[in-house]
Amino acid sequence: MKKVEVGNAMLKIPPKYVLKKILRKEVTLTKYSYSDEEDAYGQRGRSVSGTYTIKAEIQEITSEDLAYVVPGTLSIGDAFGFFLPSYLVRGKTISIEAEDEVTWNSKTWRIDSIEDYYYGEKIWYKRAVLKRVI
């Protein structure tokens, strides 16, 4: 285990393989590129810039979970996604970004927001709010 000094205390960082065991679901990450052109509905044109299979943890929101979030921010069918800070896929380093789409278990979500979770000064994992795409 690595040790990181925070203030006067030494923290033990769990090995990376522990986090990889938790993030074990294979999900498909679809990244998009956007153009300045607008379609007939006034939305920016977008095209797929890459599709990647990565490991993550997806936790779908249930009615019980809604009691612990700000009303109106999430609904049943939305989810929380837990991801590594970056992935090496086919020789390319990628990371999740807002507006990317995640597909798992025949369901698709759009990444709404991302929070970084640190262990010391290092980003340990990312938690994303996933909005269900119908």
N, C-alpha and C positions, 0 to 999 in steps of 0.2 A: 504494500500500500504506500502511496505517496503521502507525504506530510506537507501541509501548507501552513505557514505561520500567519495567523490573523491576530493582530494586537500582540499580546503576550502568550496567547494560547496556540497550541499546535493541533490542527484538525487533520484527521485521517480521511483521505478521499477514498471512497469505495472504488475498487477496480472498475474499469470501463466495461468488462464483460458482465458485471452484475446488472448494469443499466441495459445492456443488450438483451439479457434474459427477460427483463420486464417488457421491453419493446419488441414483442415477438410476432405481431400480426403483420402479414404482408399486405401492404396497401399500394394503390397506384396513385402516384402524384402526377398531375397534369399541369404543366406550366404554360402560360399564355404570353403572347406579345400583343401589344395594342398599337393601333395606328391612329392618326389624327382624323381620319375619315369617319363620318357618322353614317349609320344606317337609316332606314326610313323612320325608325322610332327615336332617333336622336341619341343612340348609344354609340360609343366608340367601337370601331371595328376591332375584332380580335381574331387571332389565329393561334393554333397550338404550336408552341415552340419546343416542346419536349414532353415525353411520357416516361416515367421512371417507376420501377418497383422498389419500394423501400420498406424498412421495418419500423413500426410505430405501435402505439397503443391507442385505441379508440374507445371512449366511454360515452355511450348514448345517454341523453338526458331523459329521465323518467319523470312521472308526475311528482314523485317524492323529492326529486332533486330541485324542482321548481320552487320549493319552499325556502331554499337557501340562496336564491339569486334575486337580483333586483327585478321586480315585476316588469315584463315586457321586453327584457333583454334576450331571453332564450325561450324556446318553446319545445314541446315534445317533438322529437325527431332530430333536433340539433344535437351536437356532441362536443366533447372536449377531446382534443388529439394531443398526444405526447410524442415528441420527436427529438432526435439527436440534433445538435447544433448544425451539423453538416454530414453529408453522405458522399461516398465515393462510388459512383455508378458509371460503368463503362469508361473508366479513366477520366471522368469529369466530376468535379466537386460541386454539389448542389446543396441548397438549403431551402427551406420553405419560405414563402412570402405571402403576404395578403393577396387575395384574389386567385391564388392557385386553387385547384380542385383536388380533393382526396376521394378515392373510391375504395370501398371495402364492403364485403358482404352484400353486393348488388345495390349499394346505396352510395350516393354522391353528395359531398358537402363542399361548400366554398369556404376557404379560410377567411374569417372576418377580422380577427385580431390575433396577435402573437405576444406572449409574455416570455421573457428570458428568465430562467431560474439559475442562480449562481451558487457555486460552492467555493467560497473564498472569492477570488477574482476571476474564476474561470466559469464560462457558461457550461452548465452541466446538462441541461435539457431545455426544450422549448414546449410551452403549452399553448395550443391554439384553440380559439373558439371557432367551431365549425357550424356553419348554417346550412341546413338541408336544402339541396337543389331538387326541385320537383320536375 
